[in-house]
Amino acid sequence: MSCMKALSMNAHPSLVIGEPIETQHAAAQPEAMVRFENISKTYPAYRGKPGVSALRAIDFTIARGSITGVIGRSGAGKSSLVRLINGLEKPSAGRVVVDNSDISALTGRELRLAQRSIGMIFQHFNLLSSRTAADNIALPLEIAGWSKANIRARVTELLALVGIADKHDRYPSELSGGQKQRVGIARALATRPSVLLSDEATSALDPQTTRAILDLLANINRALGVTIVLITHEMSVVRQLAKEVVVLDAGHLVESGHVADIFTHPKHPVTQSFLAEVTGDSLPVSLASRIVQEPGNHAVIRVQVRGAGAGDTLIARLARELGLDVSLLSARIDEIGGQHVGSLVLGIPGGDSAAARTLVWLSQHQVSTERLGYVA
């Protein structure tokens, strides 16, 4: 089994069985790059259509230098949220603070200057077809009044950074989707922003290109320290790149936290529905076909664990403290938010009495469980 290598690694020091899940990431709070302070956004009635309450009492922060995913279905309020960050919309109530500046209160030249520190990557690239890759990247620098020599140097630097130095003179029609998005990323970085907004930037790309673009964004975050905000409806994007996640539904913030916490302990039905699309918790056919609901020799329990080697640690302690010969029937290990997250299916011998003791023990140690049935 391919996941057993991960299970056999040394236990991760951050996972302590018996410690509540909420404290496993406890640390000094990092400085906030973006703060939403009791934000609401309502669009007025227009041409006979009723007004729309797009965001309602939103409060959360995005840490400086972090990668945060904002996820929600169509109409959840994601687009309104991103337009508040870059000052294209004003909140109906509350404040949006970006890099210690209340961007929701800025107007005119002050707002335009603040917007230069906020880069934007678009779903459909938004490149000018009449400009080469280099000229598209140069556009925000021309608007900002950079000299031609400085523009040339910066464009050359950015083309190399995003891995398309050889596409300097190519037009958008001559570029693949992934190459166009690399030009879009380079353009978004041109004025050295402190915040990079990615608005569904990979939803028009194939899976392989998506992975490459997300890897590029991760490298940019590490190399430049830029704060990245991912606006997406794809949990797979959040899983691959983000460390923190915010879940929106109908204008409300319904859940937020570290990605590994959300993946292992989703509380809201909307979050659970997103996770059902990507967690891959379906059982192997050979095991699923053996599970019945009538009591049998082994109770089958699925558990969620975190940390490299945490599965081995949990099984060893469970066997030792309860005196049970626990069987590992199936296992899946993913790396989510920089941590190993595992879904283990255990066989517990001894009938309902042993299963009940096991469930009590797991609950006492803050382990998420699901009773699946029995196997012979």
C-alpha positions in Angstrom: 0.0 0.0 0.0 1.6 3.3 -1.2 0.4 5.3 1.8 2.1 3.0 4.3 5.4 4.8 3.8 3.9 7.9 5.1 2.3 6.0 8.0 5.7 4.7 9.1 7.4 8.1 9.4 8.3 9.5 12.8 5.4 11.1 14.7 5.0 14.8 14.0 5.8 16.8 17.1 2.7 19.1 16.6 0.2 16.2 16.9 -0.4 15.2 20.5 -3.1 12.7 21.1 -5.3 14.1 23.8 -4.8 17.7 22.8 -7.9 19.5 21.4 -7.6 20.0 17.7 -8.0 23.7 18.0 -4.8 24.0 20.0 -2.6 22.0 17.7 -1.7 25.2 15.7 -1.7 27.6 18.7 1.1 30.2 18.2 1.6 33.9 18.4 -0.8 35.6 16.0 1.0 36.8 12.9 0.6 40.4 11.7 -2.6 40.9 9.6 -2.2 42.0 6.0 -5.9 42.2 5.3 -8.7 42.8 7.9 -12.4 42.6 7.3 -14.1 44.4 10.2 -17.8 43.7 10.4 -18.2 44.1 6.6 -21.5 44.1 4.8 -22.1 44.8 1.2 -25.5 45.5 -0.3 -26.2 46.3 -4.0 -29.2 48.6 -4.5 -32.3 47.8 -6.6 -31.7 48.3 -10.3 -34.1 48.5 -13.2 -36.9 46.8 -11.2 -34.6 44.1 -9.8 -34.5 43.9 -6.0 -31.4 44.9 -4.0 -28.9 42.1 -3.2 -27.2 41.6 0.2 -23.9 40.1 -1.1 -21.9 40.1 2.2 -23.2 40.1 5.8 -21.2 40.9 8.9 -17.9 39.5 7.7 -15.1 39.5 10.2 -11.7 37.8 9.6 -8.1 38.5 9.0 -5.5 37.4 6.4 -2.0 37.1 7.8 0.9 38.9 6.2 2.8 36.5 3.9 0.2 33.8 4.1 -1.7 32.0 1.3 -5.4 32.0 2.2 -8.2 30.4 0.2 -11.7 32.0 0.0 -14.1 29.3 -1.2 -17.8 29.4 -2.0 -20.4 28.4 -4.6 -21.6 30.9 -7.3 -23.4 33.7 -5.5 -21.6 33.2 -2.2 -20.0 36.6 -2.2 -16.5 35.8 -3.4 -16.3 38.4 -6.1 -17.7 41.1 -3.9 -15.0 40.2 -1.3 -12.1 40.5 -3.7 -13.4 43.8 -5.1 -13.5 45.2 -1.5 -9.9 44.2 -1.0 -8.6 46.1 -4.1 -10.9 49.1 -3.5 -13.1 48.6 -6.6 -16.1 48.5 -4.3 -16.9 50.2 -1.0 -18.5 48.3 1.8 -22.0 49.3 2.9 -20.9 48.9 6.5 -17.6 48.1 8.2 -14.0 48.6 7.2 -11.5 46.8 4.9 -7.9 47.4 6.1 -5.1 46.4 3.8 -1.5 46.7 5.0 -2.6 49.0 7.8 -4.5 51.3 5.5 -8.3 51.6 5.5 -8.7 51.1 1.7 -12.5 51.4 2.1 -12.0 55.1 3.0 -9.6 56.0 0.2 -10.5 57.9 -2.9 -8.8 59.5 -5.9 -5.0 59.5 -6.1 -4.6 57.9 -2.6 -6.8 54.9 -3.7 -4.9 54.5 -7.0 -1.5 54.5 -5.2 -2.8 51.9 -2.7 -4.1 49.7 -5.6 -0.6 49.5 -7.0 0.3 47.4 -3.9 -2.5 44.9 -4.8 -1.9 42.7 -7.8 -4.7 40.8 -9.5 -4.7 37.6 -11.5 -7.8 36.9 -13.6 -9.6 33.7 -14.7 -9.5 34.6 -18.4 -6.1 36.3 -18.3 -7.3 39.7 -19.5 -4.3 40.2 -21.8 -4.3 42.8 -24.6 -4.2 40.9 -27.8 -2.3 43.7 -29.6 0.6 43.7 -27.1 3.3 41.1 -26.7 3.9 39.2 -23.5 6.6 41.8 -22.5 4.3 44.7 -23.4 1.4 43.3 -21.4 3.6 43.0 -18.4 5.0 46.6 -18.9 1.5 48.2 -19.0 1.1 48.8 -15.2 4.6 50.1 -15.1 3.9 52.6 -17.9 0.8 53.7 -16.1 2.9 54.2 -12.9 5.3 56.3 -14.8 8.4 54.1 -14.7 11.3 55.0 -17.1 11.7 52.8 -20.2 15.0 51.4 -19.0 13.6 50.4 -15.6 10.5 48.9 -17.4 12.8 46.8 -19.6 14.8 45.5 -16.7 11.7 44.7 -14.6 9.9 42.9 -17.4 13.0 40.8 -18.1 13.2 39.9 -14.5 9.5 39.0 -14.3 9.5 36.8 -17.4 12.4 34.8 -15.9 10.6 34.6 -12.6 7.4 33.0 -14.1 9.4 30.7 -16.4 8.7 32.2 -19.9 11.8 34.3 -20.6 11.7 32.9 -24.2 8.2 34.3 -24.8 9.2 38.0 -24.6 8.0 38.9 -28.1 5.1 36.4 -28.4 1.5 37.7 -28.7 -1.3 36.1 -26.6 -2.6 34.2 -29.6 0.7 32.4 -29.8 0.7 31.3 -26.1 -0.9 28.3 -24.4 -3.4 28.9 -21.6 -0.7 28.2 -19.0 1.7 30.6 -20.6 -1.0 33.3 -20.8 -1.6 32.9 -17.1 2.1 33.2 -16.4 2.1 36.5 -18.3 -0.9 37.5 -16.2 1.0 36.6 -13.0 4.0 38.6 -14.1 1.9 41.6 -14.9 0.2 41.4 -11.5 3.6 41.4 -9.8 5.0 44.2 -11.9 4.6 47.0 -9.3 5.9 44.8 -6.5 2.6 44.4 -4.7 2.3 43.2 -1.1 -1.0 41.4 -1.8 -1.7 39.1 -4.8 -5.4 38.4 -5.5 -6.1 35.2 -7.6 -9.7 35.3 -8.8 -10.5 31.8 -10.1 -7.1 32.0 -11.8 -6.9 28.2 -12.6 -10.5 27.3 -13.4 -9.9 27.8 -17.2 -6.9 25.5 -17.2 -6.4 21.7 -17.5 -5.4 19.8 -14.3 -1.7 19.5 -15.2 -1.4 23.2 -16.0 -3.3 24.1 -12.9 -0.8 22.2 -10.7 2.1 24.0 -12.5 0.5 27.4 -11.9 -0.3 26.6 -8.2 3.4 25.5 -7.8 4.5 28.8 -9.3 2.3 30.8 -6.9 3.7 28.8 -4.0 7.3 29.6 -5.2 6.4 33.3 -5.5 5.0 33.3 -2.0 8.2 31.8 -0.6 10.6 33.9 -2.7 8.8 37.3 -2.4 6.8 37.0 0.8 3.7 38.3 -1.0 0.4 37.6 0.6 -1.8 35.5 -1.7 -5.6 35.4 -1.6 -7.2 32.6 -3.6 -10.8 33.2 -4.7 -12.1 29.8 -5.9 -14.9 27.3 -6.0 -12.5 24.4 -6.1 -11.5 22.7 -2.9 -8.7 20.9 -4.7 -7.0 24.3 -5.3 -7.3 25.2 -1.6 -5.9 21.8 -0.6 -2.8 22.1 -2.9 -1.8 25.7 -2.1 -3.5 27.4 0.8 -2.6 27.2 4.5 -5.8 28.9 5.7 -9.3 28.8 4.3 -12.5 30.9 4.6 -15.8 29.3 3.5 -18.6 31.7 2.3 -22.2 30.8 1.7 -25.0 33.3 0.7 -22.9 36.2 1.9 -22.1 34.7 5.3 -18.8 33.4 6.6 -19.7 29.9 7.7 -16.4 28.4 8.6 -12.7 29.3 8.6 -9.4 28.0 9.9 -6.2 26.1 9.0 -6.8 24.0 5.9 -5.9 20.7 7.7 -8.4 21.5 10.5 -11.1 22.2 8.0 -10.4 19.0 6.0 -10.4 16.8 9.1 -13.2 18.5 11.1 -15.6 20.3 8.8 -18.4 21.7 10.8 -20.8 23.3 8.3 -22.8 21.3 5.7 -21.4 23.6 2.9 -17.9 22.8 3.8 -18.7 19.1 4.0 -20.2 19.2 0.5 -17.0 20.8 -0.8 -14.8 18.2 0.9 -17.0 15.3 -0.4 -15.7 16.3 -3.9 -12.0 15.9 -3.1 -11.3 13.9 0.0 -11.4 10.5 -1.7 -12.9 8.8 1.3 -14.5 6.1 -0.7 -13.4 2.6 0.5 -11.5 0.1 -1.6 -14.0 -2.1 -3.4 -12.6 -5.2 -1.8 -13.3 -3.8 1.6 -16.6 -2.1 0.9 -18.0 -5.3 -0.4 -17.3 -7.1 2.9 -18.9 -4.5 5.2 -22.3 -5.4 6.6 -24.5 -3.8 9.2 -25.2 -6.9 11.2 -22.8 -7.5 14.1 -19.7 -9.5 13.0 -16.3 -10.4 14.2 -14.8 -6.9 13.7 -16.4 -3.5 14.0 -15.2 -1.1 11.3 -14.3 2.5 12.3 -12.9 5.2 10.2 -10.7 7.8 12.0 -9.0 11.0 10.9 -5.4 11.7 12.0 -2.9 14.5 11.5 0.9 14.5 11.4 3.4 12.2 9.8 3.3 8.9 11.6 0.2 9.9 13.6 -1.6 6.8 12.4 1.0 4.5 13.8 1.0 6.4 17.0 -2.7 6.2 17.4 -3.0 2.5 16.6 -0.1 1.6 18.9 -1.6 3.5 21.8 -5.1 2.2 21.2 -3.9 -1.4 21.2 -1.7 -0.9 24.2 -4.2 1.0 26.4 -7.3 -1.0 25.6 -5.6 -4.3 25.0 -7.0 -4.8 21.5 -5.5 -6.4 18.5 -6.4 -3.5 16.1 -6.3 -4.2 12.3 -5.5 -1.5 9.8 -8.0 -2.3 7.0 -7.4 0.7 4.7 -5.5 4.0 4.8 -5.1 7.2 2.8 -2.5 9.9 3.5 -2.6 13.4 1.9 -0.5 16.5 2.5 -2.8 19.4 3.1 -1.8 22.8 4.2 1.7 21.6 4.8 0.6 18.8 7.1 0.0 15.1 6.6 -3.7 14.2 7.0 -4.7 10.6 7.2 -8.0 8.7 6.9 -7.6 5.2 8.5 -10.1 2.4 8.5 -9.6 0.2 11.6 -11.0 -3.3 12.4 -11.8 -3.6 16.1 -12.2 -7.2 17.4 -14.4 -8.1 20.3 -17.9 -7.1 19.2 -20.0 -4.1 20.3 -18.5 -3.8 23.7 -14.9 -3.4 22.4 -16.2 -1.0 19.7 -17.9 1.1 22.3 -14.8 1.3 24.4 -12.8 2.3 21.3 -15.2 5.0 20.4 -15.1 6.5 23.9 -11.2 6.4 23.9 -11.1 8.1 20.5 -13.5 10.7 21.6 -11.5 11.4 24.7 -8.4 12.0 22.5 -10.2 14.4 20.2 -10.1 12.0 17.2 -12.8 12.3 14.6 -14.6 8.9 14.0 -17.2 7.3 11.8 -18.8 3.9 12.5 -19.0 2.0 9.2 -20.3 -1.4 10.2 -18.8 -4.9 10.6 -16.6 -7.4 8.7 -16.2 -11.1 9.3 
